[in-house]
Amino acid sequence: MSLTRNFAAAYAAILLASALLPAGAGAATRLFIVNHVASNDVRAAAPWGASLALATGGGLVFADTATGTTTKVLRQSGGLPSNNLLSITASPSGLLWIGTADRGIARLRPDGGFLRTLTSFDGLPSDRVQAFFRSGDSIWVATSGGVALFTENPANGQIALRRSDSRASTGGGLVSDDATSFAVWNDTLWCGTNAGLSSFTSGVWSARASLTAERVQALLLDRDSLWIGTKTGLRVYAEGGLGSRGLAIETLSLAAIPWGVGRGTTIGPFVETPDGAESSLGLAGLPIARVQAILRTPSSRVAAGTSAGLARLTGGATPWEPIRSAGPEWNGGARVSTGGRNVWVTLGNAVPPGLGIGSVMRYDGASWSVLTPASTGDNLQPAGTIGVLAARDGRVWIGHCCSGSLGSSRPRTDRWDPVGDVWDLPAAYNIFTFAQAPSGRVFAAGVEHENGIYIFEGATAALLDSLTPDNTNAGLTRNNLRGISFDGSGRAWIATVDNGVDRWNGNGTDDHGDDVWTHFAGAGFPSLQGTAIAAVSPADVWAGTRGGAVRIANDAVDLSSTSRVNAAIGGAAVNDLAVDADGGVWFATSVGLTRFSNTGVIEQFDTADGLADDDVVALSWDGTREILWAVTAGGISEIHPSSSLRGSFDDGSYLYPNPVGTANAPVRLGGISGEIRGEIRDLAGNRLRSFSANPAAPAVWDLRDERGLLVAPGVYLVVLRQGDLTRLLRVAVTR
C-alpha cells in the first residue's frame, strides 16, 4: 500500500531526526517511524463527501459507509496536531473543522492539506474543543473553558472571531465554562454545559438551569421541540414545559434520523418515532453497546459511533454491520516483547471496550489481533497481564499480575504456541517480567506476593529452580522485582523494587553453593526504586529507577554518564530500557525517548520527531529486523533507527525473493532505512512501473507493468532513488 499526501491509510510514516548532541559530536540517529494507533473510539462524526469523517481517540478516520472501507490520518507536524479528537463538522467554505482534546481546532482542506491550527491564541477559551454547531456562515465552538463564535467566509475560508464567552464574562449567564453541545430554536441558541442549560438571544447569555441543572451531553431541535440528552435520561422542552421521555438512561448523542429522533445511550441506540413510541435499534452487530455518536449518513443510512468502532444499520436479524479501522485495540500497554516476526503487548489491568481484562495484543507484521480469555476458550486467564516474553522457540509467555489471592483467581503464567495453538501453565505466579538466558532457560520475576525468581526449562516449561532471599542467603535482596537482563557471560542483573540492583553468577551449575551475588546500591543511584535493567556487556549495564538512570561500568557507578543522562531526561522516571545492535541504550520516559550511544552521544526524541506519544512506557528491540518497538500512551511506535550519515539505501540494500515468480511475489527491498522512490525497467531501459517503499512497506513490484499485465520471464532493473542518490539492482523473474 502506498502513502498519499492526503490520507495515510493505516499508519503515519515519519522520517525525521532530532539530537541533543554535545559540541563536536558525531552523526545523529535518524528515525523512520510507523505509528500503530487504536482508532475505533468514535467520539463524533460528520458527513464528508460520500464518506463519514470520524473524530476518534486515535486520529481522524474516514469511513465509506457503502463499502465499509476506512482510511486514517494521524498526528503529524504541519498536519493534524493531535490524535485525541472530540468533535467534528464541515465548515461553510467546505473545510473540515476537527476539535481536539488538547491542541485546539485543526482545519482540513478537501485536497488533504491542513490550514493553520486554531488555539487559545486565536481566542478559543480552551484548547479542549468538545462540540461545534454550524449556522449559516457562523460556527459556534464549545470548549472546556467556555464558548467561542467564529464566522467563516464561504468563498475563501477566511475566519474572524466574533466573541469568546465564559461563565465569568457573562456574569453566570453561561452557567458553566464546560460547554458540551448546541442547538438553535428560532432566534435562540441553546448551549448544554456540565451544569445545565444556557440560552443566547440578541447578544445576551441567560442561565436556564431551572430547566435542568445536570450535565447536558447532547442537544437537538426536532418537531418544534428541544431534545436534551442528560446523564440520567432524555428530556424534551416544548410549549413552555419540560418532560422526560423514554428510558431513564444516560444519553450520549442525539440526531434526526429517517424514522424520528435517534438516541445514543450507554446501553445501545434507540429511536423515538413521531407517535412518541421509543424502540431499540438493536445491539446485534454493534461493536459495543455504548453509542457516542448517531447520525444520518450522506446515503441516508443510519450510522452509530461506539467506543469500539463505527457501525451502519442494515436491518434484519443482525441489524448492525461493524466498520472498524485497522490497528491495535488499545493505545498503551504494560510490557512488550518481540520475536519470530511477532510483537506482543500486554495491557496490564486495562479493559479495552468490549474485551474485558486479561488481553494481549499481537502484531504479525501485517495486521493486529488480540488474545482474550473469550477468544482462547479461557486458556488465557481473565486477570491483568503484565509480563511477556517472545521466547526463541516461538512460544509466548504471559505473566498475570498482581494479587495475593489464592486458588483459581491467583494470577498465573500462561504459555502459548501459536503454531500448534497449544496452551500450557508454567508453575509461576504474579509475574511482572521475564528474561531468557543464553542457555535457553526462562527466568520469571515476581512481585511481593511470591518468592522472587522462577527458573524454567525453555522448551518444556518444567520448573527447575527458584531464587529467593531465603535460598540465596539474602543474595537476592528482595522478592519484589522489576527487571532481569543477562550479560554476555551469562550473569543475571536484577532490578529490585526498592533496593537497587542484584547480580547473580550461577557459574553454569544448579548448585547454589557456588553462586556469587553482588549488590549495587547507594552512592550514584538517583533512586533505589528499580524499574528496568539492560546489560550492554559484562562490563556495561544500565539500570532504570524512579528517579532516573544509573550506569554500572566495571562494577562501579559511572557518575559522569549517569549525571549526563539524568540531566537530559530531567530526572524523569525510566519506565523501560532497550539495547540496540550498535550497543546504544534507549530510555523510555514520560517525556519521550533518549538514546545513549556506544560513544557517549545523547539524543532525545519525542512527538515532534514522530513518536505516537511523549509518554513512553515499554520498549523491545527486535534484533532480527533491527526495529525498536515503543509502547506509548498514545499508540505503538515502530521505530527504524539508522545513522544520519547513511542514505535510505546503500550498498547493503537488496531485493528478495530473487529469483522471483508469481508464487512468491511481490519483490521486496531489504536493507533500507527510510522512504525511497524508484522504478522498474527492462534491460532496454524502458520504464515498466514506479514505486515507493519504506522499511515498514518494502514491497516494490508485483511483476506487472503499468497496464496490469504480467511481464515475461527475464532479468529486470530496479532503480532506487533518494534525492541525488541512485542505485541499480537486478531481479530475475521466472515462471
VEXTIDREN-116301 format. One record per residue (C-alpha): residue in three letters; y, z, x. Coordinates in steps of 0.001 Angstrom, whole numbers, plus 524288, in hexadecimal, padded with zeros to 5 digits. Layout:
N
alaYZX ...
This chain:
735
met800008000080000 ser80D317FC5D805AA leu8197A804558048C thr825217FEAC7FD7F arg833128033E7FEE7 asn833948069D7F099 phe8279F80E9F7ED41 ala81DFC8139F7F769 ala811AE8145F7EF3F ala80A44820FC7F2DA tyr81115825697FEF8 ala81D8E825A7806EF ala81C2782119814EC ile826E28254381DFB leu8286E8215982C2B leu831D182AF78323D ala833A48333F83E4C ser83AD483FE084063 ala83B42848AB84C44 leu840F88553F8514E leu8402A8514285F7E pro845B18583486B63 ala84E7D8505087435 gly846D6846A587C6B ala83AB3847F587414 gly8310483D028724A ala82E5B83469866C6 ala82E7D839C08590D thr822FE8395A84FD3 arg823CD82F1D8454C leu81DAF8321583820 phe81854828A382E2D ile8167B830AE821D3 val80F6782DDE8152E asn811E08381B80AC3 his8077A83B0D800A2 val80E3D841847F529 ala809478465A7E801 ser8117283F2F7DDDA asn80B178423E7D0D5 asp813A384DA27CCA1 val81BF8845AA7C323 arg8286C84D0D7BFA8 ala830268421D7B901 ala82F128339B7B5FF ala837E6828437B266 pro835D3819C97AF81 trp83898811227BB3B gly8369F802B97B8EA ala828E9800DF7B3BB ser8245480DA07B9D6 leu826EA81C0F7B8F8 ala82E15822F97C3EA leu8287F830977C600 ala82F4B83C217CC3C thr82442843EC7D261 gly8224084F357DB97 gly81E018453B7E5B6 gly8280783A717E56B leu82BAF82F317DC7B val8207E828167D5C5 phe8210181B597CE37 ala81636819D57C436 asp812D480D547BCFF thr80DC68129A7B018 ala807B78056D7ACB4 thr7FF27804587B8DB gly7FEB6812757BD7A thr8032980EEF7CB35 thr80C93817BB7D28B thr8154E816CB7DE76 lys81BF7821C67E58E val828C2824357ECB0 leu829898300D7F597 arg8349E836C17FC9E gln83A5382EF0807BD ser846CB82F1380F82 gly850B28269880878 gly8480E826477FC7A leu842888305E7F347 pro8482383D487F84F ser83D428461A7F318 asn82F7E845397EDA6 asn831ED850A47E47A leu83735849C17D862 leu83AC984F6E7CB20 ser841DE845487C2DD ile8443D836B97C17D thr84C0282CCF7B988 ala850C181EBC7B9E4 ser85F7F81E077BBB3 pro8695A815297B4AC ser8699780BA27C024 gly85AC680ABA7C109 leu858D2814677CC10 leu84E5881EC47CB96 trp853FF82C747CCDB ile84A22836347D234 gly84CAA844C77D1BF thr846C684CAC7DCD3 ala843CF85B257DDB3 asp84B6685CE77EA48 arg852F3850C97EE7C gly85B4F84C687E2FE ile85A7383EFD7DCA9 ala85409833177E2C3 arg85815825C17DD98 leu84EAC81A507DE84 arg852C680C277DD21 pro849DF802557D64A asp847627FBCA7E37C gly84183808587E8CE gly84CFA80CC07F118 phe85380819F07EFA7 leu861E781CE77EE46 arg86825829047F404 thr86267835A97EEBB leu86B5C83DA17E5EF thr86BD784C2C7E941 ser874308582C7E723 phe87E1E851CC7F03F asp88024847BE7E577 gly88299852377DB41 leu874F2855C57D6BD pro8749A864437D340 ser8677C865167DA38 asp85E5385C0B7E19C arg8533E85FD07D864 val85441855447CDED gln84C0E858A27C206 ala84FA684EA97B797 phe857E5842A77B47C phe85DBB83D717A7E9 arg8638682FD57A73C ser86DB382CA879CF0 gly874FE81FC179E23 asp87A9B81F067ABC9 ser8792082DB67ADB5 ile86E38835A97B3BA trp86D7F844377B15D val8666D84BCE7BBFF ala85FF4859057B9F7 thr85E5B861277C649 ser85A8B86F137C98B gly868E2871D17CC3F gly86F4386B9B7C06A val8722985E627BA4F ala878D48523A7BFAD leu87DAE845CD7B927 phe87E31838C77C04E thr8828F82B917BB87 glu87CD681F447C169 asn8826F8119D7C100 pro877B18094A7BACD ala87C167FD6B7C285 asn87C0C802CD7D06C gly87608810647CFE6 gln8822A817687D4BE ile882778257A7D02D ala88CBF82FAD7CD45 leu88B1083E367CB31 arg891C3841D97BE60 arg88EB9850457BDCD ser8865A85AFD7C3D7 asp8845B867247BB89 ser87E188746F7BD30 arg87CEF880C17B52F ala8886C886867BC96 ser8913C87A927BB87 thr88ECB8799F7ACDA gly890CE888127AA28 gly882C3889417A579 gly8837487D4B79CD6 leu878608781A7A514 val86F69883AC7A2C9 ser867E98820D7AF86 asp8698B87A707BC27 asp85B07877027BB7E ala85C2086ACA7B30A thr84F9F864157AEBF ser851C88598D7A473 phe85B4E851CD79C09 ala85C9B84B0378EEF val86819844DF787B7 trp86A39846B77792F asn875C283F1D773CB asp88121842CE77CCC thr87ADA84F317820D leu87311850A478E9F trp868C485B3478E14 cys864078618179A9A gly857C4869B479C0F thr85804874747A637 asn84FE987FBA7AB09 ala8577E888B47A1C0 gly8582F8805F7958B leu860EE875977904F ser86ED887118792C7 ser876868660078CB0 phe8817985D76791F0 thr88B6E85777788C9 ser898FF851FB78B91 gly898A4856E37998C val894FC864E27962F trp8883386C1279892 ser88392875C878E4E ala8789187FA378F10 arg86E5A87D637847B ala865198885C7881E ser8655F88CAB779F4 leu85C218815977754 thr8530C8853D78271 ala854F988D9C78E7B glu847C188A99794A1 arg845318805279EED val846A08728C7999B gln83DEB868C07A09E ala83FEA85C4F798BA leu8496E8569D78EC8 leu8488684AD3785DA leu850AF8452777AD9 asp8480183F4977061 arg848CF83DEF76167 asp856B884325761CB ser8518B84FEF76747 leu85203856BA7746B trp84455859997797C ile843EA864EC7830D gly838468677478BEC thr837938758D790A2 lys82E8787EAF797F7 thr828FB883A478B22 gly8288387778782C3 leu8300486CBA77BE3 arg83C7E86ED077420 val843D28650576BA2 tyr8524A8664976889 ala856F985EAC75CB2 glu861158604D75209 gly865F286CD575806 gly8589C8736475824 leu84E9487605762B6 gly84000876687603C ser83351876FF767F0 arg829F886B7876785 gly81BDB8697A76B40 leu8139887238773BB ala81A8587D5977A9D ile817738788978856 glu81FCB875E27943A thr82675868AF792E9 leu828EA8613679F81 ser82D91853D979AE2 leu831F784C6178ECD ala8331083DE478BC0 ala834118346278079 ile8272782D0377FCC pro82279822D6775E5 trp81CCA82CBF76C2D gly827108376276CF9 val82B61841C5776A1 gly8225C8435C78242 arg82132850CE78843 gly81B778540F7958F thr8166A861EF79685 thr80E5486A8679F64 ile80254867E9796F5 gly803D78595A794D1 pro80BEE84ED578DF6 phe80F8484F5277F89 val816DD846EF775E0 glu81E5684ABC769A9 thr81EBB83FB575FE2 pro82A1C83D8875666 asp822D98450374BC5 gly823C08515675423 ala8155F851FF757D6 glu8121A854DF765F6 ser805888500F76C1D ser7FFA084FA4779A5 leu7FF5A842DD78125 gly7F2A28475278756 leu7EE9984C44794A5 ala7E340843667984D gly7E70A83B277A407 leu7F327842FF7A781 pro7F2CD847677B5B5 ile7F6AD854F67B0FC ala7FBFA85AD67A46A arg8096E85E727A9C7 val812568533D7A57A gln81F4E853E77ACBC ala82466846B57A827 ile821C283E7479C1F leu82820831777992F arg8272A823E57937E thr824888197779DCD pro82B1680C1979ED1 ser81F078063E79827 ser820368102678CF0 arg8149E817F7791A5 val8152C826AF7925B ala813D082CD679FBC ala8124F83AFD7A3B8 gly8159E840767B0FF thr80D8784C577B49B ser80D10855327C058 ala800E884DAF7C4B0 gly804E883FB57C1D7 leu809CD835D27B7ED ala80201831117AC2D arg803EC826927A1EF leu7FFFE82815793C2 thr7F5A081E2678FF0 gly7EF5D824B37841E gly7E118825EC780DF ala7D795830BB7843D thr7DDFB8321779193 pro7EC1982FF678DB1 trp7F219830DD79B32 glu7EFFD828957A747 pro7F43682F1A7B3F5 ile7FCE3828067BDBF arg7FC8F82F577CA8B ser8034E82CB67D764 ala7FAFD82BE97E3B5 gly7FB99837297ED4A pro7F72F845287EF0D glu7F64284E8B7E3A5 trp7FF688588D7E98F asn80ADF8594F7F2E2 gly80782863DD7FC9A gly7FB5486AFC800CE ala7F5CB875F6808F8 arg7EE3C86F9881431 val7EA79861DF8186A ser7DF5A85C5C82090 thr7DC0D84E6D82490 gly7CFA9847BC828DD gly7C72A83C04825E4 arg7D2FE8349F8209A asn7D4B783F298164A val7DFE88488D8143A trp7DD078554180D14 val7E7B685E078077A thr7E53286B4180151 leu7EEC5870007F71B gly7EE1C87EB97F88F asn7F05B885077EB5A ala7F80B879727E5FC val7F3D0874777D8AC pro7F747866037D714 pro7F96E862387C8CA gly7EC7C85FD67C224 leu7E40A863B57CDBD gly7E3408727B7CEF3 ile7E1AD87AD57DB0D gly7D875877707E621 ser7DC29869357E8A2 val7DB4C861767F54D met7E210854507F738 arg7DBCA849427FEE4 tyr7E18483CD8804A1 asp7D7A3832C28095C gly7E15D8299480F9B ala7E342821A280338 ser7E53282AE97F7CB trp7E648839237F403 ser7DC5F840BC7EC28 val7DA5084F007E91D leu7CEA58581B7E91B thr7CED28623C7DE5A pro7C4DF86BC87D914 ala7C375863017CD1D ser7C2058563A7D4B5 thr7B79485C357DD89 gly7AF808625F7D2DA asp7B47F86FC97D707 asn7AF3486DEE7E4D2 leu7BD2C870877E92B gln7C0A787E907E619 pro7CC16880977DCAA ala7D390889037E654 gly7DF1E886977EF52 thr7DC3487D057FA5E ile7E25087F70807AE gly7D99A87CDF8137F val7D4B286EFB8158E leu7CD5D8681082070 ala7C98A859CF8217A ala7BDB085BE682A29 arg7B91B851D383404 asp7ACFB84EA582BE8 gly7B56B84A3982069 arg7B3828566181818 val7BF2585E1A81335 trp7BF9586CF48136F ile7C8278737180926 gly7CC28881AA80A2A his7CFFC888E47FDCD cys7D90F8946A7FF14 cys7DDE789F207FCFE ser7D8898AA5B7F4C6 gly7D11C8B6F17F6E7 ser7C8BD8B4B47EAEB leu7B9F58B40C7EC65 gly7AF638ACFB7E4EF ser7B0E389F177DFF3 ser7BFB389FB97E0A7 arg7BFD18A3077EF29 pro7C6F9897CB7F5ED arg7BC4D890677FD07 thr7BAB788499805E4 asp7B666877668009F arg7B19086C11808F0 trp7B07685E1A8040A asp7AA24851FC80997 pro7B1A58469080369 val7A74083CB280761 gly79C02843288002F asp7A44984B0F7F6A5 val79D2A857407FB27 trp7A329864C77FA0A asp79F078713A800C6 leu7A46387F0280269 pro7A660883DF81052 ala7A608892BB8101E ala7B47089558812A4 tyr7BEC589B20809CA asn7CD9989BE6808D3 ile7CF7D8917A81329 phe7DD4288E3281767 thr7DA798846B82247 phe7CF9D87D2A8296D ala7CD8D8775E836E7 gln7C25F86FB383CE1 ala7BE908733484AC7 pro7BB29868F885514 ser7ACF286D01852E4 gly7ADEA868B3844B1 arg7AD528767483F52 val7B6A18797A8343C phe7BEFB885B3834D7 ala7C45688AFA827F7 ala7CF4B8950B828CA gly7D14489E5E81D7B val7DB8B8A79E81861 glu7DBFE8B658816B1 his7D19A8B64E80C07 glu7C74B8B1EB815F5 asn7C3558B518823E7 gly7C96A8AAE982CBD ile7C2A689E43830DD tyr7B6158982E82BBA ile7AEE288EFC8351B phe7A67F8840B82F74 glu79D9487992834B4 gly7A55686D44831DE ala79AAA864BC82C03 thr792B786E6482407 ala79D948784D82108 ala7943C88320824F7 leu79B7F88FC3827D1 leu7993F8929B8363D asp7A25889DBA83983 ser7AF178A46283689 leu7BA728AA0783E1B thr7C0768B67B838E6 pro7C8958C17883E8F asp7BC5D8CA0183DD4 asn7B2728C12B84493 thr7BC118BCCE84F0F asn7C0488CAA5852A7 ala7CDD18C74284D79 gly7CE7F8BB04855E8 leu7D1EC8B47984924 thr7DD338BD58845B7 arg7DE528B9C483756 asn7D5898B4FD82C78 asn7E10F8AE34825D8 leu7E2F18A12B82CB1 arg7EB968952D82B72 gly7E6CC88B1383528 ile7DC638872583F12 ser7DD5587CD4849AF phe7D3CB87974854A3 asp7D8708759A8621D gly7D18F86BFD86B11 ser7C93A8769C87137 gly7C3E287AED86409 arg7CBB988779862A8 ala7D09388B128551D trp7DEDF88EB68535E ile7E0F1896AC84702 ala7EDB38996083FDA thr7ED868A6A28390C val7F5818AA5582D3A asp7FD728B4F683410 asn7F8D58B7268420D gly7FB918AAF5849EA val7F09B8A2CE84FCF asp7E29B8A5EA853B3 arg7DAB989D2785CD3 trp7CBF589CF185CCB asn7C3668978C867AA gly7B548897FE8634A asn7B0C4892108702A gly7A810888A2868CD thr79E54892DD86427 asp79B8B89A69857A3 asp79AFF8A71C85F41 his7A72F8AF2485C6C gly7A4928B6AD868D3 asp7AAAE8AC0B8712F asp7B6368A97786816 val7C3B18AA2886E2D trp7CF308AD8486571 thr7DD848AC6086910 his7E8E08B0CE860C0 phe7F6918AAF4860CD ala801E98B1EC85A2C gly80E8D8B8EB85CF5 ala8193A8B3C7865DF gly81D238A5BD862F5 phe816EC8A53B8558A pro821628A2D184B2A ser818408A98C8417B leu80A788AF00841AE gln807F88A95683436 gly7FFF689D5C8376A thr7FFA8890FD82F4B ala7F8F78868D83790 ile7F3708839E84507 ala7F1C88770A84CF3 ala7EB65875B085A47 val7F0B286A408620F ser7E82186D8986DBF pro7E181879AE87351 ala7EE5587CFB87A09 asp7F7C48791486F2C val7F78987EF286178 trp801D288011856D7 ala8019388A6684C31 gly80952889FE83F9B thr80F078967583A0E arg817BB89ADA82EE8 gly822F989B7683884 gly820F988ECD83FEE ala817CF8898484A5A val812A388EBB8572F arg80CB38875186297 ile801F488D8786AB0 ala800BD88675877B3 asn7F72388AF38820E asp7F4C08978687A70 ala8031F89B5D879E4 val80E0B898E787037 asp8164F88D5287472 leu823768933D8711A ser82B49886F8873FC ser8239387DBA86B32 thr8225088839860CA ser830E488AC386032 arg8345087C4586045 val82B738791F854BE asn82FEF884FD84D08 ala83E0E8817384F56 ala83B43873D084A2D ile8349E878A483DBF gly83E4F883A783BC0 gly8340688E4B83BB2 ala82D5F8889082FB3 ala81F6388C4282CD1 val81577882B283242 asn80C9E87EFA826FE asp802FA876E282ED2 leu800B18700F83BD7 ala7FA408637684054 val7F7FE85CEB84D77 asp7F8EB84E2184EB5 ala7F212844B8857ED asp7FCB4845F886246 gly7FC13854C486294 gly808508561E85A60 val808BE861F585174 trp80DEE860C484396 phe813CA86C7183C84 ala8144686D0182DA3 thr81FB3875008288A ser828018764A81C60 val8329C86E5582327 gly82A3B862AF826F2 leu8219085E9583231 thr823B68617C84086 arg81C5A85B4484BE3 phe81B14860DC85997 ser816678562B862D2 asn80D9D857E186E96 thr819E285665876E8 gly8218B860B286F81 val829E2857B48671D ile82D2F85D85859CD glu82F488549C84E16 gln831E4857F783FEE phe82F558504883375 asp832AF852A582533 thr834F484B5A81884 ala83F9F8435681EEB asp834D283DD48277D gly82BF583AE881C03 leu8243C847678199A ala82086849CE80B7F asp827108573180C2E asp82CF28602C8167D asp823A686B36812B8 val81776867B481A93 val80C0D870B5817AB ala7FFFA86AEF81E43 leu7FC5086125828E1 ser7F056859B682D85 trp7EF3884FE983894 asp7E5DB8449783624 gly7E1C78415784403 thr7D9F48356184015 arg7E57F82E5E839F8 glu7F04983605840F2 ile7F6DF83A438345E leu7FD8F8473D831E1 trp7FBC084BD6823E0 ala8063F8552881F15 val8053A85C308121E thr812CF85F4780D1A ala818228658A800D4 gly81C57858037FC32 gly8105B850007FF6F ile8076584C2980A93 ser80CBF8449981624 glu803FB83B5981DAA ile80AAA83AA882AEC his807F38305F83545 pro80F00834BC841B8 ser8118D82C0984D65 ser81AB782B4E858EB ser827F68254985642 leu8260F81D64862BC arg81AE48163785C43 gly81C8780B5F85253 ser8152280BA8845A8 phe80ACD8038984CA1 asp80716801B585AD9 asp7FC267FCA88637F gly7F2F58065E85D18 ser7F4BD800C884F76 tyr7E8CE7F9AE84A27 leu7E2D07F30383E52 tyr7D6DE7F7D68370F pro7CD1F7F3B283297 asn7CC817E85183C11 pro7C55C7DF4C839A3 val7C7C77E05482B18 gly7C1F97DA2A81EF1 thr7C3EF7DB808106F ala7BA137E69D8101E asn7C21D7EF7D81900 ala7D00C7EA99816E6 pro7DB517ED9E81761 val7DF917ED0782573 arg7E66C7F97F82996 leu7EF237FD7D834CC gly7EBC6808FC83D61 gly7F3D580F65847F5 ile800DC80E35840DE ser80AA18193583F25 gly814F1813F6835EB glu819228096882C76 ile816E27FB9383160 arg8177B7EDD982BE3 gly810927E18582FAD glu809797D55D82B74 ile7FC367CED782BCC arg7FBF77C1578322C asp7F1A37B73683529 leu7EF9D7B23A842FD ala7F9427A73584063 gly803C67B15483DA0 asn804937AF2382EF4 arg808257BB8882789 leu7FDF47BF5681D75 arg802957CCBA818F4 ser80CD07D70881BF8 phe80A0B7E59581BCE ser80F857F30C81E06 ala807747FEA582285 asn8088D80CB7826CF pro7FF2E8176182B5C ala7FC4081B8A81D60 ala7FAE080DA58181E pro7F50F805D78236E ala7EF077FA7381BCD val7F5687ED8381FAC trp7ECCE7E26681ACE asp7E2DD7DFE681004 leu7DEDF7D2CC8163B arg7E6C97CAF480C62 asp7F2647C20A80E37 glu7FF057C25680656 arg7F86C7BA987FB59 gly7EDF27C5107FA1F leu7E3407BC577FFC0 leu7D9497C1558099F val7DB687BB8981719 ala7D0E87B43281E76 pro7C8EF7BB0282902 gly7CF597BAC983653 val7D8E87C1EB83F24 tyr7E6357C5D9839DD leu7F2607CBC583FDA val7F8617D88A83B45 val806807D9C383FBB leu80C4F7E76E8401C arg81B107E91B83FCA gln824627F47F840FB gly832507F0EE84415 asp831D97E8D285080 leu823F47ED138539E thr818C27E3A285108 arg80A3A7E44E853AF leu7FFA27DA4D850F0 leu7F1E67DE5B84CD7 arg7E6387D6068491D val7DC2D7D7EE83E74 ala7CFA57D06083C0A val7CC9A7CD3A82DCB thr7BE4C7CB3B82A61 arg7B6C77C8B181DE4 
